Amino acid sequence: MLSFLRCGQSEGRKFPSGSFRFVALDVETANHDRASICQIGVACVLPDNSIETWMTYVDPATPTWAFTGLHGISQSTVKGAPSFAEALILLEAPLSGITVYQHSGFDRSAFRAACTALKRDEPVWNWQNSVTIARRAWPELKGNGGHGLASLKRHLGLSFDHHDAEEDARAAAEVVLHAERAKGLEVCFHDA
């Protein structure tokens, strides 16, 4: 049984500290512009495989909200939230030197786009992909729903609210942990 602790929005809360085996990161965007990050969720996996999560809304400073119907986040939700630059300050150092999983390539590309909009380099993190891990662990899902979080939710019996960055980050971390148990540690930490 996996356990997790929610740290909640960053208002008044620091990013979790400690020794993490790896983290999973997920973002939600306001619209089709990948730089329009409006929520960041991080799931930190501790040495005992428990998961501590952290989330912040982000004000993408855009009037265009195309995905509110999908994730429920709107301009009023992010009012008073940090900018991406401010959120990045909280994350950059703690995520350096550890593996950062994303579920697909979207999250890193969103970080890259948001950093480009700020005219700065993206953080040098050890990005890996939990989809690649899932494909290695459960090849039988190819053509049977695939390796997206919705399919893995059914296959692995995961419980999470899809399209919430904190929940999706936790689910991606759980995918990696399930793969470790199913196939062994070596499947998870080779270059993905």
N, C-alpha and C positions, 0 to 999 in steps of 0.2 A: 504494500500500500504506500503510495506516494503522499507525502505531506507537504503543505505549503502555507506560507504566511503572506498575507497581503500587506504591503506597506502603504498603499493608497497614493493619492495624488501628491506631487512633490511639495505642495504648499506646506511649509514648515517641517517637512520631512526630508532627511538626507537620504541619498542613495545608500542601500545596504552596504555594510562593510564586512570584511572577513575574508576568509580564504575560500574562493569558489573554484570548483572543478571546471565549470564552464557556465556561460550564460546563453540565453536565447533572447532575441530582440525582435519586436514586431512594431510596425507603424500602421497608422491609418492616415489617409489623405483626404483633404477637403474636396478635391476635384481630380481631373485627369492629369494635372501637372504634378509630377512626382515630388516636386519641391514643396508642395502644399501640405506638409506633414501637420496633422492636427492632434495626434495622440501617439505617444511612445510608451511601449510596455517592455519591461525587462524581467526575465525570470532567472534568478541566480541559483545555481545548483551547488549546494554545500557538500562537503566531503562525505556526509552520511546519506547523500542523495535526496535530502529534503530540499524543497524549493521555496525560496523567498522572492516575492514579486514586488515590483515597483512600477508605478505608472505616473505619467504626467500628461495633461492636455497641453497642447502647443497652439499658440495663436499664429496661424500662417499668414495673417494680414492680407487676406483675399476676400473680395466680395462674392466670389463664386463658390457655391457649395453644392456639388453634384451628387455627393454620396451620403448625405444626411439620412436618406431613407434606408441605406444599407447599414450604417453604423450608429445612427442616432446622434451624431455629433454635429452641432451647428455653430454659427457665429456666436450665439448667446452662450453656448457651452464653454467656449474658449475665452470669453471675456475675462480679462485679468490674468490669463495664463501666460507663462513665459514664452518668449519668442524661441525659434529653433536655436538661435545662437546661444541664448541663455540656458536652454535645456542641454545643449551640447557640452557646455562648460561642466555641468554636473556629471556627464557620462564619460567624457574623453579619457581621463586618467584611470578611473576604476576599471574600464574595459580594456585598457592596454595590457598586453602580455597574456591574456587568456583567450580561449576560443569563444567566438561569438557566433552562435547559430542563428540563421534565418530560415524560414520555411519557404523556399523558392528564392529567386534573385531579386525580388521586388524591394525588400527592405533596404538592402545595401544600395540599390540604384536610387531609392528615395533619399537616403543619406547623401549620396554623391550629388544628386541634383540640388538638394538644399544647401550643401556646402558650396557648390558652383555658384548658386544664387548669391551666396555671401562673399564670393570671390576668395575662397580659401580652399586649401586641400582637405580632402576627407580624412578622418582619423585613420591612423595606421593600426587597424585591428586585424586579428586573425579570423577573418570571416570564413565560415563553413556553412554547408547547406543541409538541413535536416531532411529535405526531400531525397537527396543523394543517399543518406543513411537509410531512409525508409525503403528506397529501391533495392538496396543491398540486403536488407533484413527481410523484406516481404516481396520478393519478385512476383509472386502469384497475384498481386494486386494490379499488375499491368494489364489493362484491358478489362479489369473488374472493378471499376470505380477509381482506379489510379491511386496516387500517393499524396493527394491534397489533404488538408486538415479535415475536411468533412468526411472523406472516405476513411481516413485513419481513425477518426472519432468512432465510427461504427465498428471498424475492424478491431481496434484495441480497447473499446469500451471506455473511451475518454469522456470526461464531462467538462464542457466549457461552452461559453457563449462566443460563437464565431463572430468575427469582425469587431472585437474589442481587443485592442492591442495588448493589454495585460493578460487577458485570457488566452489569446493566440500565442503569445510568447511562452506562457506556461505550458500550453499544449505542445509546442515545438520541443521544449525541454523534455516533456514526458515521452515524446516520440523517441528521442535519443536514448533516454533511460530504458524504455521498453526494448529498443534494439540491442542495447548492451546486454540486457538479461537474456534476450532471445538468441543472440548470435555471438556474444562475447565482446569484451572491451575493444579488441583490435579493429572491429568493424567501424567503430565510431570516431576514432581519432586519427585516422590516416587522412591525408588531404582529400577533401570531399569536393 
